[in-house]
Amino acid sequence: MGRTYIVEETVGQYLSNISLQGKAFVSGLLIGQCSSQKDYVILATRTPPKEEQDESSKHSKAKLDNLDEEWATEHANQVSRMLPGGLLVLGVFIITTLEMGNEFQSILHRLVFAVEKSMNKKRLWNFTDEEVSERVTLHFCSSTKKIFCRTYDIHNPKSSAKPADWKYQNGLSASWLSLECTVYINIHVPLPTTSVSYTLEKNTKNGLIHWAKQIENSIYLINGQVKDEDCDLLEGQKKSSRGNTQAANHSFDVRVLTQLLLNSDHRSTATVQICSGSVNLKGAVKCRAYIHSNKPKVKDAVQAMKRDILNTVADRCEILFEDLILNEIPEKKDSEKEFHILPHRVFVPIPGSTVMLCDYKFGDESAEEIRDHFIEMLDQMIQIEDLEIAEEINTACVSSSMNTEASLDNTDDEPPKQPIKTTIVLKIQQNIGVIAAFAVAALAAGISFHYFSD
């Protein structure tokens, strides 16, 4: 017996309303949440066409074999940034005419593995052995409205397709549970001279991997309590007259306690590195995760929150580096520190659901630009007034003095009293200049003696 996919009814309506408009096919992503017994699909979004594809489709039908995997995987990478904790790209869909029904499966097989491989490269975390390793492929016939649902084991590229059940349900995520927390970060990433050939992005990610282990090993308080991971998340909640736990609009507050000291069983060794500079990430981030209300476990909720913390920090760094390349920040001279504000998180609700999607906004970006990005990436029309900026946008300080430290809202290293008014700052410190284009990391060899004296 194959897996069962419980699907929001609006997803079926969305697929039915997509018009091929003379094209041979339309492909896209399926978004939702995995669980041990069944998976939940709450959203579908078509992959936006390239401009040249739009032009060619006017003259002749593109062949199914011409599906652009690189374009589809880049869309998946962009969409994955817009998903809070607990949500994943569960698979892919393709809409074709009836005549092409026999050709789709090999294309879907190749596409679902390409999408998963691309997204996995960017993650700071790994799937556990206990988690579901199957991803779904869906073929929707535009003329007959028939659905062909199959799954593949993403751990085995040679795996064959397995049949799966596709069942619609109204208001699927209307009573999902939300978890929220604010995490203060102060991450120092040294840039060793031995890795001078690496890009700034790669060096930063290597530093974030060490921090990710701290997040993975932290203690998580849910509504102020440490709960056994195998317990029901809703244990102790009130029950309705029918005996079901009332989970509607239920939100949990999560606190993260980072373990600062190692156990006595572990030995710590000091490592001396000759560094050409450093990257510092400091500030507060708003994190959210969502989980289904069908007897959710504490471990699943904590896992969703962990991954949102890791994803949002890594995604912001990646977005900033992309922005630095596009704007071609000029190289500075002499010994300087450069400060950049990472993009702030913006949330937007899904109609008829407790789940909110997210995006990232630089200070000079307008609400209209964020709205347009949602339309392009998720094919979702949103109202500007529904945008919720989770973190207030502040200005950054750029200092050319090695004796000057930048601050957020306060002048010391303590977490700010009002976390909602904080921002996350990335500080790049080098001995000779700042990287003009991080694709070629022009890091100077030497040690910042003043830095170590601090």
N, C-alpha and C positions, 0 to 999 in steps of 0.2 A: 504493500500500500504506500503510495507516494505522500508527499507533504500536502497539507491543506493551507490555502491562502484565503484569509478572510479579508475581503476588499470593500472599501467604502463605495457606496453606490454612485457617488459623484465621479469616481474614477471611470466606471463603466460609461457614464454619460459623456465624459470628456473624450474617451476613445471613440465613441460613436459619432461625436460631432466633428472629429478631425477630418477635413476634406483633403483628398490627395491632389486635387486641382491639376490633374494631368500628369502628376508625378508617378513613378513606378512604385514608390514606397515612402513611408514616413517612419522614422525610428525615434525612440525616446527612452526615458528612464522610469523605473518603478521605485517608489520611495516608501519606506515603512519601518517595521520593527520585527526582529526575530524573537521567537521564544522556543522553548524546548518542544512544545506540542504542535504549535501552529505559527504561521507568520501573518503579519498584518500589513496590508497595503493601504495607505491613506492618501497617496498622491501619485499622479503620473504627470510627466512633463515631456513634451516633444523636444528633440534636439533642434535648435534653430538652424535654418539652412544658411549656407554660405552665399554670399552675393553672386559669385560666379555660378553656383548651382542653380540659383533662381533664374539666371539668364539662360543657362543651357536647357533648363526644363521647359522653357517657352518654345524651344525649337524641336526638341526630341525627348523622348522618354529616356531617363537615365536607367541603366541596368542595375539590378539588385546587387550584382557583383561589385559595383562602383561605390558601395557604401564607404564613406570616409571614416575609418576607424580612429584616426588621429583626432579628427574634429569631434567625434562622439566621445572619446575619452577625455578630451579637454573640457567638454561640456560637463561630464561627470565630475571632474575635479572641481570645477567652479560651483556646481550644485552642492557637492559635499561640504563646502565651506559654509553653506547657508542652512545646514541642518544642525539643530541642537543635539545634545547628548541623547542617546536612545534611538535616534533615527539613522537609517543607513540607505544607501542605494542598494535595493534588494535584487535588482535585475534590470533587464531591458525588454522593450517591446518593439514590435514592428507591425506596421499596417500595410497590407498589400491588397491587390485585386485577387479575385478567385483564381485566375489563370496562373498566378505565380505561387500558389499555395505549396507546391512541392519543392520549391527552391529555398525556402526561408530558413530551415533548421540549421544548416551548416553555417549560414551567415550569423545567426543568433549565437551559435556555439562560439564562434570566433570573437564576436563582439562582447559577450558577457565576460569572457576570460580577459580580454584586453582592458575592459573597464575596471575590473577588480584589480588587475596587476598594476595599473596606473595609479589608482587611489591608494593602494597598499604601500607604494613607495614613499608617500608623503606622511604616513602616520608615525607617531611616536610610540604607538602601542601595537601589540599583536593580539590576534584572536586566540582564545584559550582552546584547549583540546575538547572541552565540554560543549563549546558553542556549535551551532548549526553551520555546516560548511556548504550547504546547498544554496545556489542562487537561481532565480527564476528567469525563464524566457517566455515571452508571450507573443503569439502570432494572432493578430486580429484581422479577419477578412472583412473588408469594407463593403462587399456586396451582399454577403450572406449573414454578416454580423456574428459568425461563428468564432469561437476562441479555442486556440490550441495552446495548452499550458504544459511546459516541461521544466525540469530542474537539472542542474549539473553540479557535481561536486568540484568546487573551485580548488581543492587541494590536489585534484587529479586531472591534469589537462587532457588525459585520454579517456576520461569518464564518458559514458554514454548517457543519453537523455532518459530521464525517468518521468512518467506521467504524474501530474499533480492536479489537485482539485482547486477550482477557482470559484469561490462563493461570495456573493455580494451581501452586504449588511448596511442598513441605514444608520447614520450617526455612530459610526464605528469608534471614533476617537473623541466623542462628545464628553466622555467621563474619564478620560485618561488622567493620570496623576502627574503633577509637576513637582520638580525639586529645584530649589534655587540656592545659590551661595555666592559669596564674594570672596575671592582669593587674593591675598596680597603676595606679590612676588618680588624678589630681589635676587636676580640671577646674574652671576658674573661668569662670563665666558672668556677665558684667555685665548689669544691667538698665537699659538706657538710658531716659532720661525721654521720649524720642521714641516709645517703645513702651509708654507707661504704660497704654494702653487694652488691651494684650494680656493674656491670662491668664498666670499664672506658668508654667503647663504649656507654653504656646506659646513664651514667652521661653526657657525651659530647653531645649526641643527645638531652637530656633534656635541656641543655644550648642552643643548636642551635635552639630549638623551639621558645625561646624568641627572638632571632635574626631574625628568619624567619618572625615574626610578624612585625618587623621593615621594612624588605624588602617588605612585602605585602603592608604596609601603606606608602611606599616612593612615591615620585613624579618622574615621568619618562618623560624626555625630548627626543623627537624624532627629530633629526636634529636641536637641539637647541630650539625646540618649545614644549609648552604644548598643546596637542590637545584633543579635546573632545572625550571621549571614544567611542561614537557612530558614529563618523565620519569615512568616508572611508580613509584608510591609504594612498591611492594613490591620495587623493583629491589635486588638484592643479598641478598634474603632467601633462606633455605634452601628447597629444593624437595623435594617428596615423591617416592616411587618412581615415581609416575605422571607426574611432570614438572610437577605443579601446585605453585604457591607455597603454603606453609603459612601461612595467615593467621588461623587460629582463635585467638581470645582475644588478638589482637595489639593492643597499645596504643602510641601514639606520644606522646612528650613534645614540646610545642611551646613555644618561647620567642619573645616578641615584642620586636623592637628598633625603637623609635620613632625616626624621623629628627628630630633636634633642629635641625640646621642646614640651611638652604636651599642649593641648588647656587649656584655663582657666576653662573650664567646668570639666576637669579631676583633681583629687587630687592624689598626689603622696605620698606614705608612705614608710619610710625606714624600711628595714628588716635586722636584725643582725643575722648572721649565724656563727656557729662554724665550721670551715672548716679544713679539713685534707690536702688540697692541692688545686691546680687549674690547669686548662688547658687554654692556650692562643693560639688563632689562629690569625696570623697577616701576611698580605701580599696583593698581588694583583692577581686577577683571570680574565682570559679572558673568556667572555661568548658570546655565539652565539645562535640565534634562527632563525627559518625559518617558513615562512607562505605562503600559496597558493596565487596566484595572481588573484583569482576570487572574486573581490570586498571585499577584507579583511577589517575588522574593526580595529580601533586603539586599542580597548580593547583586541582583540584577540592577537595582536602583543605584547602588554605590558604583557599580561598574559603569553605568551610563553617565554618572556625574564625573567620574575620573576621566573618562574619554572626552567629555566636553571641555574640561579644564585643559587637557593636553592639546586638543584640537584648536581651541580658540587662540591660545598663545602661539602655536606653530603657524596657524593660518595668518595671523596678523603680521608676523615676521615675514612670511612669504609675500604677502601683499605689499608690505613696505619695500622690500627689495625689488619687486617688480616696478614699483613707483619710482624708485631711485634710478633704475635703468631707463625708464621712459622719459624722465625729466633730465637725465644726464647731469647729475649734480657735479659742479666743477671741483677739481681737487684743490684742497687748501694747502698752504705752505706753513712751515715751521710746526712746532709741537702744539697741537690743538685738540680739543674735544668737540665732537659734533653731536648735537642732540636732535632726535627725531621723535615726533609723537606718532605712535602706532595708531592705526584706524580704530575708531570706536564702534562698539557693537550696537546694532539697531535691530529691534524685534518687530515682527508684524504677525497678526493673528491669521489663522486659517478659518474661513467662515464655517460655522457649525462644529468647530472643534476647540478643545482646550489647548491644543498644541499651537505654538508660535514658531515661525521660521525666523531666520536672522540674516543679516548682511553686515558689511563693515563700511564705515563712512569716515573719510578724512574731513578735516575741519572746513576745507574750502569747497566741499561737495554739497550740492543742494538736495533737498528732499525729492525734487523732481528726478534727479539723476538716480537716486536709490529706487524710486518707483519704476523707472524705465529699466533698471537692471533686473528687478523682480520679474517684469514682463518678459524680458529677453531670456532669462535663465530658467524661470519656472513657469512661464506662460500663465502667470497669475496677475489679474488686475487687482491692485490694492489702492486704498484710499490714503492720501498723504497724512490725513489726520489720525490714521491708525498706527502710524510709525511711532515706536517707543524707543527713544534713545536711552540706553541703559546706563551710559556713562557720560557725564557732562564734558563738553569739549573745552580744554584749557590750552593756553599757549605754552610753547616750549622755549627754553633758554639756550642760546648757543654761546658758548664761552670759548675764548681763545687762550685763557689763562689756565695753566696746569694746576694752579692753587685754588681754583674755583669749582665748587660742586653745585650742580643744579638741583632744585627741589621741585616737588609737585605742589601740594597745597600747604605743606608745613616745612619747617626748616631743619627738622631732625630726621632720624631714620625710623621713627615710630610710625606705625600705620595711622593714617589720617582718621580723625574722629568721624568724618562724614564720608564714607566710602563711595557714595554715589557721585561725589564731586571730585573724584580723582581720575587720573588718566594714566596710561601706561607709556613709559618713555623708553626708547632705545638709545643708548649712548655708545658711540664708537670712539675709542681712544687709540691713537696711533702716535708713533714717534715722529714720523715724517708724513704729514698730510693725511687726507681721508681718501678712501677709495673712490675714484671717479666713476668707474664702472666695475661693479663687483664681479663681473664675469672674468676680469683679469685682476686679481687681488694684488695690488702693488703695495705690499706691506714692507715696512723697513725693518732691517735686522738690528737688534739691539734691545736694551732693557730700559724701561722708564724707571729710573732710580727714585724719582719723586713719588711715583705711584706706589712702589714697594715700601717707601718710608711711611706712607699713610697707614 
